[in-house]
């Protein structure tokens, strides 16, 4: 690092202090610096990027790409192309994953240097309304500030009765280390993180079982999307246990012994267990009460539309301010907070925040879900285009997908969307823009999408809702 970025040994004074160097924290730092503010960014790890870049979003996607290629190679047999079983070099896989991480975090360090953002490596804690301290490797550094942004993120939920000290019981960080390929792997938690890691380890050769307390995988996602997803993964996994909880877990010489209660009672022993039952905010970790900042019982810090806490010159962003705990939410909150501090008329007021499971197949949704609409009594019209009628999906032998759009029955404006299938995470962006711009079913249906593409299923789903579809029989209007 340059002199500008080196962790100091003396106390500092700055206009904006930011606790946490993840996607929210570094975005806030860079935006504030671009707006002329002197910025100090506190990050406990040696590299910027937080959980997302270092031990979360980015390394998991690198592994998921490798897993997807393995699965795709198997499907080419129907086209007369066969490959030998893959040879897995875990050392090289870890190195390849880390190279991706290093390239991104190195780029962030360069951007911080260019913007003259002062980085302090260590644990940051508030000591008062205008002061924080950082425990660095060289000793304690005090930082006084005019404004502060808390971007301290979240941590995996740990269940106290589980033997977390045993290396065979993993959290998401441990799973991403891929130290070996367990013969039998249990995933505790059927949410996005657990199912993404299931995709990786299944492709690498592990026998997978999933246990979920709720009555469906990916709670919060519409059941029709989940069913299309399950149709693909069920043949790949040994067992999916819904409405079932882990009542006991013990480390034995033979493996991790797990006892189940609920719809699938019994017990089994696994080589490794991944516990992925959610994340908790780190609001209690930064001594926020010393500055008078409110932290609720769950660890969340309440904020307003400007991302201000109850202390007007202290802001909070990212996982610590509430769900959804997603990096793309944090980065937009970060820009809002930095712009408000700089005196600009900024407000965080999105119409929707998309969610994506980078599983195989991918699942993505945004806006109003059918589940929410039915629960809240919201009227809607629906257009669904099955990928079994998509030439592109058939051509790549991935016809399990579907694209669903929800519209207001009066204005015909789009209310929500859900997509399951290859690259659903890439496709959902068009529907997010459509919602933000107030597009209706004719806007989407009359937009000429390139053919043959998976992208055109969005226009075709709109045509299904409109009744002008020719690729299929239009549904009868109610």
DAWO-V611452 format. One line per field, one symbol per residue. phi: phi as a letter, one per 20 degrees, with the letter a starting at -180 (. if undefined). psi: psi as a letter, one per 30 degrees, with the letter a starting at -180 (. if undefined). Layout:
phi=???
psi=???
This chain:
phi=.fgfeffeddfccbfcdceodfgfffffffffffeneecdddcfefdfomfgfecbgffffffffffffgffffffgfdmdccfgfeedfffffffffffffffffffffffffemeeddereebfdrfcbcccedfepececdbeccdecembcffdegfeeffffedddffffffkfbdffccedeoeefffffffgfffffpfedccccffebflgoefffffffffgeegfedfacdelcceebbcecgeqeecddcofcfqbbdcfbcdecdocdfegeedlfffenefcffeoedfcefemfefegeddbbngfepffecffffffffffffffgeneedbebffbcfdcdeecffcbbbmfefgffffemefbdcccdfffdefffffdlcefebcccdcffeemffdabbccqgmgffffgfffffffemfdffgffefeefcebfgfffffffffffndfdfcffffff
psi=lleefkklflllklekkkjkgaeeeeeeeeeeefggkkkkkkkflfklfaeeeehceeeeeeeeeeeeeeeeeeffefggkkllkkjjjeeeeeeeeeeeeeeeeeeeeeeeeefhkjkjjakkkkfafgkllkjlffakkkkklelkjjhfallkkkjefkiffkffjlaeeeeffhfljkekkkjjjhaeeeeeeeeeeeeffkkkkkkkelgllhkfkkeeeeeeeeeefefflekjjlhkljfkkkklffajkkkklbfilallklelkkjigalklgfffghfffggkkklffgkjklafggkafjfgklklaeffllkikefeeeeeeeeeeeeefglilkjhkfljlkkjhajllkkllbkleeeeeefhkkllkkkjkffgkeeeefghigfllkkkklkfefgkkellkkklkgeeeefeeeeeeeefhlaeeeeefkjkkkklfeffeeeeeeeefggkfflkklkk.
